[in-house]
Amino acid sequence: MSLFVKILGSGEKVRKARQERKVDKLPEREELLNKKTEFLKKRIDQELLCAKKNCRKNRRGEMFYKKLCFL
């Protein structure tokens, strides 16, 4: 086994390079997640507005609104 490790190396260099790449990508991923959360918050607000409007007009919409509120 030690001959195999001597020939191919222990793989520490490869692991360090991968970790560096992952660390470099963290700000990009954080930005992407922030954009997704903003979009989802806007979407939730739109759906609640629609549900409130339907609540006043018909029973089916009212049931949908109650379902959203009690989740």
DSSP file (Angstrom, degrees, kcal/mol; ACC not computed):
  #  RESIDUE AA STRUCTURE BP1 BP2  ACC     N-H-->O    O-->H-N    N-H-->O    O-->H-N    TCO  KAPPA ALPHA  PHI   PSI    X-CA   Y-CA   Z-CA
    1    1 A M     >        0   0    0      0, 0.0     4,-2.0     0, 0.0     5,-0.2   0.000 360.0 360.0 360.0 -37.4    0.0    0.0    0.0
    2    2 A S  H  >  +     0   0    0      1,-0.2     4,-2.3     2,-0.2     5,-0.1   0.841 360.0  54.8 -68.2 -31.4    2.8    2.4    0.8
    3    3 A L  H  > S+     0   0    0      2,-0.2     4,-2.2     1,-0.2    -1,-0.2   0.908 107.3  50.8 -65.2 -41.4    4.3    1.9   -2.7
    4    4 A F  H  > S+     0   0    0      1,-0.2     4,-2.3     2,-0.2     5,-0.3   0.905 111.5  47.2 -60.7 -43.3    1.0    2.8   -4.2
    5    5 A V  H  X S+     0   0    0     -4,-2.0     4,-2.2     1,-0.2    -2,-0.2   0.885 110.9  52.1 -67.6 -39.0    0.8    6.0   -2.1
    6    6 A K  H  < S+     0   0    0     -4,-2.3    -2,-0.2     2,-0.2    -1,-0.2   0.885 113.2  44.3 -64.5 -38.9    4.4    6.9   -3.0
    7    7 A I  H  < S+     0   0    0     -4,-2.2    -2,-0.2     1,-0.2    -1,-0.2   0.946 127.3  26.1 -73.0 -48.9    3.8    6.5   -6.8
    8    8 A L  H  < S-     0   0    0     -4,-2.3    -2,-0.2     1,-0.2     3,-0.2   0.641 107.7-122.8 -92.6 -15.9    0.5    8.4   -7.0
    9    9 A G     <  -     0   0    0     -4,-2.2    -1,-0.2    -5,-0.3    -2,-0.1  -0.151  28.9 -80.9  90.7 167.8    0.8   10.7   -4.0
   10   10 A S        -     0   0    0     -4,-0.1    -1,-0.2    -3,-0.1    -4,-0.1   0.635  54.8-120.3 -86.2 -13.1   -1.4   11.0   -1.0
   11   11 A G  S  > S+     0   0    0     -3,-0.2     4,-2.1    -6,-0.1     5,-0.2   0.527  75.7 125.4  89.4   4.8   -4.0   13.2   -2.7
   12   12 A E  H  > S+     0   0    0      1,-0.2     4,-2.5     2,-0.2     5,-0.2   0.884  72.3  53.2 -65.4 -37.8   -3.5   16.1   -0.3
   13   13 A K  H  > S+     0   0    0      1,-0.2     4,-2.1     2,-0.2    -1,-0.2   0.905 109.4  48.5 -63.6 -41.0   -2.8   18.6   -3.1
   14   14 A V  H  > S+     0   0    0      2,-0.2     4,-2.2     1,-0.2    -1,-0.2   0.918 111.8  49.2 -65.8 -43.4   -6.0   17.6   -4.9
   15   15 A R  H  X S+     0   0    0     -4,-2.1     4,-2.4     1,-0.2    -2,-0.2   0.909 110.9  49.7 -63.3 -42.7   -8.0   18.0   -1.7
   16   16 A K  H  X S+     0   0    0     -4,-2.5     4,-2.2     1,-0.2    -1,-0.2   0.901 110.2  50.8 -63.7 -40.3   -6.6   21.4   -1.0
   17   17 A A  H  X S+     0   0    0     -4,-2.1     4,-2.1     2,-0.2    -1,-0.2   0.904 110.7  48.9 -64.0 -41.2   -7.3   22.6   -4.5
   18   18 A R  H  X S+     0   0    0     -4,-2.2     4,-2.3     2,-0.2    -2,-0.2   0.912 110.4  50.7 -64.7 -42.5  -10.9   21.4   -4.3
   19   19 A Q  H  X S+     0   0    0     -4,-2.4     4,-2.4     1,-0.2    -1,-0.2   0.902 108.9  51.7 -63.0 -40.3  -11.4   23.1   -0.9
   20   20 A E  H  X S+     0   0    0     -4,-2.2     4,-2.1     1,-0.2    -1,-0.2   0.907 109.8  49.4 -63.1 -41.4  -10.0   26.4   -2.4
   21   21 A R  H  X S+     0   0    0     -4,-2.1     4,-1.5     2,-0.2    -1,-0.2   0.901 110.8  50.1 -63.8 -40.4  -12.4   26.2   -5.3
   22   22 A K  H  X S+     0   0    0     -4,-2.3     4,-0.7     1,-0.2    -2,-0.2   0.909 110.6  49.2 -64.8 -41.2  -15.3   25.6   -3.0
   23   23 A V  H >< S+     0   0    0     -4,-2.4     3,-0.7     1,-0.2    -1,-0.2   0.879 108.7  53.9 -65.9 -37.3  -14.3   28.5   -0.8
   24   24 A D  H 3< S+     0   0    0     -4,-2.1     4,-0.4     1,-0.2    -1,-0.2   0.819 107.7  50.7 -66.1 -30.2  -14.1   30.7   -3.9
   25   25 A K  H 3X S+     0   0    0     -4,-1.5     4,-2.3     1,-0.2    -1,-0.2   0.589  85.8  89.3 -84.2 -11.1  -17.6   29.8   -5.0
   26   26 A L  H <X S+     0   0    0     -3,-0.7     4,-2.6    -4,-0.7     5,-0.2   0.907  85.7  48.8 -58.2 -47.5  -19.2   30.6   -1.6
   27   27 A P  H  > S+     0   0    0      0, 0.0     4,-2.3     0, 0.0    -1,-0.2   0.895 111.5  51.1 -61.0 -37.3  -20.0   34.3   -2.3
   28   28 A E  H  > S+     0   0    0     -4,-0.4     4,-2.2     2,-0.2    -2,-0.2   0.920 112.0  46.4 -63.4 -43.6  -21.5   33.4   -5.6
   29   29 A R  H  X S+     0   0    0     -4,-2.3     4,-2.6     2,-0.2    -1,-0.2   0.890 110.6  52.5 -67.3 -39.0  -23.7   30.8   -4.0
   30   30 A E  H  X S+     0   0    0     -4,-2.6     4,-2.3    -5,-0.2    -1,-0.2   0.918 110.0  48.9 -62.5 -42.3  -24.7   33.1   -1.2
   31   31 A E  H  X S+     0   0    0     -4,-2.3     4,-2.2    -5,-0.2    -2,-0.2   0.911 110.9  50.2 -62.9 -42.6  -25.7   35.8   -3.8
   32   32 A L  H  X S+     0   0    0     -4,-2.2     4,-2.2     1,-0.2    -2,-0.2   0.912 110.7  49.1 -62.2 -43.5  -27.8   33.2   -5.7
   33   33 A L  H  X S+     0   0    0     -4,-2.6     4,-2.4     1,-0.2    -1,-0.2   0.880 109.4  52.5 -65.4 -37.6  -29.6   32.1   -2.5
   34   34 A N  H  X S+     0   0    0     -4,-2.3     4,-2.3     2,-0.2    -1,-0.2   0.914 109.3  49.6 -63.2 -41.9  -30.3   35.7   -1.6
   35   35 A K  H  X S+     0   0    0     -4,-2.2     4,-2.4     1,-0.2    -2,-0.2   0.909 110.9  50.1 -62.6 -41.8  -31.9   36.2   -5.1
   36   36 A K  H  X S+     0   0    0     -4,-2.2     4,-2.6     1,-0.2    -2,-0.2   0.909 110.4  48.8 -64.1 -42.4  -34.0   33.1   -4.7
   37   37 A T  H  X S+     0   0    0     -4,-2.4     4,-2.4     2,-0.2    -1,-0.2   0.906 111.0  50.5 -66.2 -39.5  -35.3   34.1   -1.3
   38   38 A E  H  X S+     0   0    0     -4,-2.3     4,-2.2     2,-0.2    -2,-0.2   0.931 111.9  48.1 -61.4 -44.9  -36.2   37.6   -2.5
   39   39 A F  H  X S+     0   0    0     -4,-2.4     4,-2.4     1,-0.2    -2,-0.2   0.922 112.0  48.6 -61.5 -44.5  -38.0   36.0   -5.5
   40   40 A L  H  X S+     0   0    0     -4,-2.6     4,-2.4     1,-0.2    -1,-0.2   0.876 109.3  52.5 -66.7 -36.8  -39.9   33.6   -3.3
   41   41 A K  H  X S+     0   0    0     -4,-2.4     4,-2.2     2,-0.2    -1,-0.2   0.918 111.0  47.5 -63.6 -42.2  -40.9   36.3   -0.8
   42   42 A K  H  X S+     0   0    0     -4,-2.2     4,-2.3     1,-0.2    -2,-0.2   0.911 111.5  51.1 -63.1 -42.0  -42.3   38.4   -3.7
   43   43 A R  H  X S+     0   0    0     -4,-2.4     4,-2.4     1,-0.2    -2,-0.2   0.902 109.1  50.3 -62.7 -41.7  -44.1   35.4   -5.0
   44   44 A I  H  X S+     0   0    0     -4,-2.4     4,-2.4     1,-0.2    -1,-0.2   0.917 109.9  50.6 -63.0 -43.5  -45.7   34.7   -1.6
   45   45 A D  H  X S+     0   0    0     -4,-2.2     4,-2.2     1,-0.2    -1,-0.2   0.907 110.6  49.6 -61.6 -41.3  -46.8   38.3   -1.3
   46   46 A Q  H  X S+     0   0    0     -4,-2.3     4,-2.4     1,-0.2    -2,-0.2   0.922 111.1  48.8 -62.8 -44.2  -48.4   38.1   -4.7
   47   47 A E  H  X S+     0   0    0     -4,-2.4     4,-2.5     1,-0.2    -2,-0.2   0.889 110.4  50.9 -65.7 -38.7  -50.2   34.8   -3.9
   48   48 A L  H  X S+     0   0    0     -4,-2.4     4,-2.5     2,-0.2    -1,-0.2   0.903 110.1  50.0 -65.6 -40.0  -51.5   36.3   -0.6
   49   49 A L  H  X S+     0   0    0     -4,-2.2     4,-2.2     2,-0.2    -2,-0.2   0.929 112.1  47.8 -61.5 -44.7  -52.9   39.3   -2.4
   50   50 A C  H  X S+     0   0    0     -4,-2.4     4,-2.4     1,-0.2    -2,-0.2   0.911 112.0  49.9 -62.1 -42.5  -54.6   37.1   -5.0
   51   51 A A  H  X S+     0   0    0     -4,-2.5     4,-1.9     1,-0.2    14,-0.3   0.890 109.4  51.4 -65.2 -39.0  -56.0   35.0   -2.2
   52   52 A K  H  X S+     0   0    0     -4,-2.5     4,-1.0     2,-0.2    -1,-0.2   0.900 110.4  49.1 -65.0 -39.6  -57.3   38.0   -0.3
   53   53 A K  H >X S+     0   0    0     -4,-2.2     4,-0.8     1,-0.2     3,-0.6   0.926 113.1  46.5 -64.0 -44.4  -59.1   39.3   -3.5
   54   54 A N  H 3X S+     0   0    0     -4,-2.4     4,-2.8     1,-0.2     8,-0.5   0.803 101.6  67.1 -68.2 -28.6  -60.7   35.9   -4.1
   55   55 A C  H 3< S+     0   0    0     -4,-1.9    -1,-0.2     6,-0.4    -2,-0.2   0.865 103.6  44.9 -60.0 -36.5  -61.7   35.7   -0.5
   56   56 A R  H << S+     0   0    0     -4,-1.0    -1,-0.2    -3,-0.6    -2,-0.2   0.735 119.4  41.6 -79.7 -22.4  -64.1   38.5   -1.0
   57   57 A K  H  < S+     0   0    0     -4,-0.8     2,-0.3    -3,-0.3    -2,-0.2   0.890 118.2   7.9 -96.1 -45.2  -65.5   37.3   -4.3
   58   58 A N     X  -     0   0    0     -4,-2.8     4,-1.4     1,-0.1    -1,-0.2  -0.930  59.1-121.2-143.1 163.1  -66.0   33.5   -4.1
   59   59 A R  H  > S+     0   0    0     -2,-0.3     4,-2.4     2,-0.2     5,-0.2   0.877 108.8  56.7 -70.8 -39.9  -66.0   30.6   -1.7
   60   60 A R  H  > S+     0   0    0      1,-0.2     4,-1.8     2,-0.2    -1,-0.2   0.925 109.3  46.5 -61.2 -44.5  -63.3   28.6   -3.5
   61   61 A G  H  > S+     0   0    0     -7,-0.3     4,-2.2     1,-0.2    -6,-0.4   0.855 109.7  55.3 -63.9 -35.6  -60.8   31.5   -3.2
   62   62 A E  H  X S+     0   0    0     -4,-1.4     4,-2.4    -8,-0.5    -2,-0.2   0.908 106.6  49.6 -65.1 -41.6  -61.7   31.9    0.4
   63   63 A M  H  X S+     0   0    0     -4,-2.4     4,-2.1     1,-0.2    -1,-0.2   0.885 109.3  52.6 -64.4 -38.0  -60.9   28.3    1.2
   64   64 A F  H  X S+     0   0    0     -4,-1.8     4,-2.1     2,-0.2    -1,-0.2   0.913 109.4  49.5 -62.5 -42.7  -57.6   28.7   -0.6
   65   65 A Y  H  X S+     0   0    0     -4,-2.2     4,-2.2   -14,-0.3    -2,-0.2   0.913 110.3  49.5 -63.8 -43.7  -56.8   31.8    1.5
   66   66 A K  H  X S+     0   0    0     -4,-2.4     4,-1.8     1,-0.2    -1,-0.2   0.880 108.9  53.6 -64.1 -36.6  -57.6   30.0    4.7
   67   67 A K  H  < S+     0   0    0     -4,-2.1     4,-0.3     1,-0.2    -1,-0.2   0.913 109.7  47.9 -63.0 -42.8  -55.4   27.1    3.6
   68   68 A L  H >< S+     0   0    0     -4,-2.1     3,-0.9     1,-0.2    -2,-0.2   0.896 111.6  50.0 -64.8 -40.6  -52.5   29.5    3.1
   69   69 A C  H 3< S+     0   0    0     -4,-2.2    -1,-0.2     1,-0.2    -2,-0.2   0.829 112.0  46.0 -70.2 -32.6  -53.0   31.2    6.4
   70   70 A F  T 3<        0   0    0     -4,-1.8    -1,-0.2     1,-0.2    -2,-0.2   0.290 360.0 360.0 -98.2  11.1  -53.1   28.0    8.5
   71   71 A L    <         0   0    0     -3,-0.9    -1,-0.2    -4,-0.3    -2,-0.1   0.494 360.0 360.0 -75.5 360.0  -50.1   26.2    7.0
